[in-house]
Amino acid sequence: MIVREYDRASAVEYAKKWAMRRNPVYFDFNDIGGDCTNYASQCLYAGSGIMNFTPTIGWYYINANERTASWTGVEYFYNFLVGNTTGSGPFGRETDESEIKIGDFIQLGRATGDFYHTPIVTGFRGRTILVCAHTYDALDRPLSTYSYEKIRFIHIDGVRQTDG
């Protein structure tokens, strides 16, 4: 496997292009639970270019019926990224706010510990983090305008690809 850099600029460019509309290549999950992590995965794919086709625990999208839970599910997305220690595709780690860069992800949660929203970091205004998201569509929305009880930050460390 070759480890290469995650293309943060491409992820953010995609995020801004599709923040307020839907890419017709992907199913819109808005009416069946929300589209935030589907959109986050699209952004992540725009910056990584590689999916992980491992059944059940991988991260991929072929169509609405052929995809992993990690493509559209908040917790599964997190579990794939921080648990992908040797497989192909993007990988990352939970960190604190000080290490967040554009193209990284934030997850918002309830006091009970369940996380429900996955915006992508698309910029900074001073010390204010700006994000884009789906479900409640947002383009460069200040993170400080969200209401949440828990937060976690996911830094993308890189992308693994087979050397072939």
C-alpha positions as a Python dict, from the first residue, in 0.01 Angstrom:
ca = {
    (1, 'M'): (0, 0, 0),
    (2, 'I'): (103, 354, -73),
    (3, 'V'): (-3, 632, 165),
    (4, 'R'): (-68, 963, -2),
    (5, 'E'): (-195, 1302, 104),
    (6, 'Y'): (-563, 1378, 128),
    (7, 'D'): (-654, 1653, -121),
    (8, 'R'): (-819, 1899, 116),
    (9, 'A'): (-868, 2166, -151),
    (10, 'S'): (-1064, 1925, -374),
    (11, 'A'): (-1281, 1813, -80),
    (12, 'V'): (-1364, 2175, 8),
    (13, 'E'): (-1421, 2274, -355),
    (14, 'Y'): (-1672, 1988, -386),
    (15, 'A'): (-1832, 2082, -54),
    (16, 'K'): (-1891, 2442, -160),
    (17, 'K'): (-2017, 2345, -505),
    (18, 'W'): (-2281, 2104, -371),
    (19, 'A'): (-2366, 2255, -29),
    (20, 'M'): (-2695, 2409, -138),
    (21, 'R'): (-2795, 2150, -400),
    (22, 'R'): (-2763, 1779, -472),
    (23, 'N'): (-2522, 1598, -702),
    (24, 'P'): (-2748, 1378, -920),
    (25, 'V'): (-2484, 1101, -920),
    (26, 'Y'): (-2580, 1024, -558),
    (27, 'F'): (-2915, 942, -401),
    (28, 'D'): (-3059, 1213, -175),
    (29, 'F'): (-3125, 1059, 167),
    (30, 'N'): (-3290, 1374, 305),
    (31, 'D'): (-3637, 1221, 330),
    (32, 'I'): (-3520, 894, 485),
    (33, 'G'): (-3309, 996, 782),
    (34, 'G'): (-3096, 1281, 650),
    (35, 'D'): (-2828, 1347, 391),
    (36, 'C'): (-2546, 1492, 603),
    (37, 'T'): (-2314, 1192, 611),
    (38, 'N'): (-2387, 1099, 250),
    (39, 'Y'): (-2275, 1451, 160),
    (40, 'A'): (-1974, 1428, 395),
    (41, 'S'): (-1874, 1102, 225),
    (42, 'Q'): (-1904, 1263, -117),
    (43, 'C'): (-1672, 1542, -2),
    (44, 'L'): (-1430, 1290, 149),
    (45, 'Y'): (-1431, 1092, -176),
    (46, 'A'): (-1364, 1411, -375),
    (47, 'G'): (-1049, 1457, -165),
    (48, 'S'): (-941, 1094, -150),
    (49, 'G'): (-1050, 935, -479),
    (50, 'I'): (-1048, 588, -326),
    (51, 'M'): (-1326, 383, -170),
    (52, 'N'): (-1282, 76, 47),
    (53, 'F'): (-1494, -208, -93),
    (54, 'T'): (-1459, -433, 212),
    (55, 'P'): (-1808, -572, 278),
    (56, 'T'): (-1977, -442, 594),
    (57, 'I'): (-1679, -255, 744),
    (58, 'G'): (-1556, -69, 434),
    (59, 'W'): (-1664, 265, 293),
    (60, 'Y'): (-1817, 278, -53),
    (61, 'Y'): (-2113, 386, -262),
    (62, 'I'): (-2229, 222, -585),
    (63, 'N'): (-2593, 327, -560),
    (64, 'A'): (-2856, 382, -290),
    (65, 'N'): (-2890, 7, -232),
    (66, 'E'): (-2524, -88, -276),
    (67, 'R'): (-2330, 106, -18),
    (68, 'T'): (-2187, 59, 326),
    (69, 'A'): (-2347, 199, 639),
    (70, 'S'): (-2033, 411, 681),
    (71, 'W'): (-2119, 606, 366),
    (72, 'T'): (-2442, 744, 517),
    (73, 'G'): (-2439, 674, 893),
    (74, 'V'): (-2282, 921, 1136),
    (75, 'E'): (-2140, 663, 1380),
    (76, 'Y'): (-2036, 422, 1102),
    (77, 'F'): (-1854, 704, 917),
    (78, 'Y'): (-1659, 781, 1235),
    (79, 'N'): (-1588, 412, 1303),
    (80, 'F'): (-1457, 358, 950),
    (81, 'L'): (-1226, 659, 952),
    (82, 'V'): (-1070, 605, 1294),
    (83, 'G'): (-1073, 225, 1258),
    (84, 'N'): (-922, 206, 909),
    (85, 'T'): (-570, 133, 1031),
    (86, 'T'): (-451, -80, 739),
    (87, 'G'): (-717, -84, 466),
    (88, 'S'): (-745, 117, 148),
    (89, 'G'): (-911, 457, 134),
    (90, 'P'): (-907, 754, 368),
    (91, 'F'): (-816, 725, 734),
    (92, 'G'): (-811, 963, 1025),
    (93, 'R'): (-827, 1010, 1397),
    (94, 'E'): (-1029, 1191, 1657),
    (95, 'T'): (-849, 1501, 1771),
    (96, 'D'): (-919, 1836, 1931),
    (97, 'E'): (-1015, 2162, 1769),
    (98, 'S'): (-655, 2287, 1751),
    (99, 'E'): (-560, 2028, 1486),
    (100, 'I'): (-860, 2079, 1258),
    (101, 'K'): (-792, 2186, 899),
    (102, 'I'): (-1012, 2249, 600),
    (103, 'G'): (-1146, 1919, 465),
    (104, 'D'): (-1170, 1764, 812),
    (105, 'F'): (-1501, 1666, 970),
    (106, 'I'): (-1692, 1755, 1282),
    (107, 'Q'): (-1966, 1548, 1441),
    (108, 'L'): (-2230, 1697, 1667),
    (109, 'G'): (-2407, 1494, 1934),
    (110, 'R'): (-2642, 1479, 2226),
    (111, 'A'): (-2548, 1458, 2594),
    (112, 'T'): (-2640, 1087, 2581),
    (113, 'G'): (-2339, 1030, 2355),
    (114, 'D'): (-2512, 965, 2023),
    (115, 'F'): (-2387, 1176, 1736),
    (116, 'Y'): (-2631, 1293, 1471),
    (117, 'H'): (-2465, 1539, 1229),
    (118, 'T'): (-2148, 1542, 1014),
    (119, 'P'): (-2045, 1878, 864),
    (120, 'I'): (-1717, 1933, 675),
    (121, 'V'): (-1478, 2213, 770),
    (122, 'T'): (-1457, 2453, 475),
    (123, 'G'): (-1283, 2754, 620),
    (124, 'F'): (-1204, 2980, 911),
    (125, 'R'): (-1307, 3335, 991),
    (126, 'G'): (-1059, 3438, 1253),
    (127, 'R'): (-1092, 3162, 1512),
    (128, 'T'): (-1442, 3068, 1396),
    (129, 'I'): (-1473, 2736, 1213),
    (130, 'L'): (-1692, 2747, 901),
    (131, 'V'): (-1869, 2434, 779),
    (132, 'C'): (-2080, 2307, 492),
    (133, 'A'): (-2349, 2044, 543),
    (134, 'H'): (-2659, 1877, 406),
    (135, 'T'): (-2994, 1790, 565),
    (136, 'Y'): (-3008, 2145, 696),
    (137, 'D'): (-2809, 2279, 403),
    (138, 'A'): (-2525, 2511, 498),
    (139, 'L'): (-2255, 2695, 306),
    (140, 'D'): (-1970, 2828, 520),
    (141, 'R'): (-2192, 2839, 828),
    (142, 'P'): (-2014, 2930, 1152),
    (143, 'L'): (-1993, 2625, 1377),
    (144, 'S'): (-2082, 2853, 1669),
    (145, 'T'): (-2437, 2892, 1530),
    (146, 'Y'): (-2515, 2523, 1585),
    (147, 'S'): (-2678, 2394, 1901),
    (148, 'Y'): (-2525, 2069, 2033),
    (149, 'E'): (-2425, 1905, 2358),
    (150, 'K'): (-2124, 1703, 2242),
    (151, 'I'): (-1872, 1753, 1965),
    (152, 'R'): (-1588, 1554, 1815),
    (153, 'F'): (-1333, 1646, 1553),
    (154, 'I'): (-1204, 1401, 1290),
    (155, 'H'): (-873, 1486, 1125),
    (156, 'I'): (-803, 1306, 798),
    (157, 'D'): (-442, 1183, 810),
    (158, 'G'): (-415, 1044, 458),
    (159, 'V'): (-532, 796, 196),
    (160, 'R'): (-408, 443, 133),
    (161, 'Q'): (-407, 295, -215),
    (162, 'T'): (-280, -28, -356),
    (163, 'D'): (42, 23, -545),
    (164, 'G'): (-81, -104, -877),
}
